[in-house]
């Protein structure tokens, strides 16, 4: 009946393989990138690296971003350093776990993913609010939004993906392919 679609059995319900969950492939790619940005790039801000003096390629990339579009990072306020620290150590630790659970189709990730989605959407909305209200004269808001909006959109997409009690199982009432329906 399912042919090659089944990847594993979770209780009485079958988990579709990644090949049949294209939306999950997109989420895995995005959240793997987030792991890199949180665990590597955010450390420049967390550790108070002078971006203007950075000589390594990643530091220079940060400096290019900050000096070209988002100067708040050239003299990072304490509240933003705190947010970046949370991103680095809390979300940075969560991303590899999320990627693993998405790849394996592990339903237990649902609640942590929903909590993560709520937290990151809140923090990005605070960041966007500060950019619009307090930095609009200095920041290139179009570029700030183009670069950073995916950090809000993908967590919202993840929350949508995790809306069912067993998001990875094939069967009635699941969202196993990530698009809201189960292929027949």
Secondary structure by P-SEA (a helix, b strand, c coil): ccccccccccccbbbbcccccaaaaaaaaaaaaaaaaaacccccccccccccccccaaaaaaaaaaaccccccccccaaaaaaaaaaacaaaaaaaaaaaaaaaccccaaaaaaaaaaaaaaaaaaaaaaaacccccccaaaaaaaacaaaaaaaaaaaaaacccccccccccccccccccccc
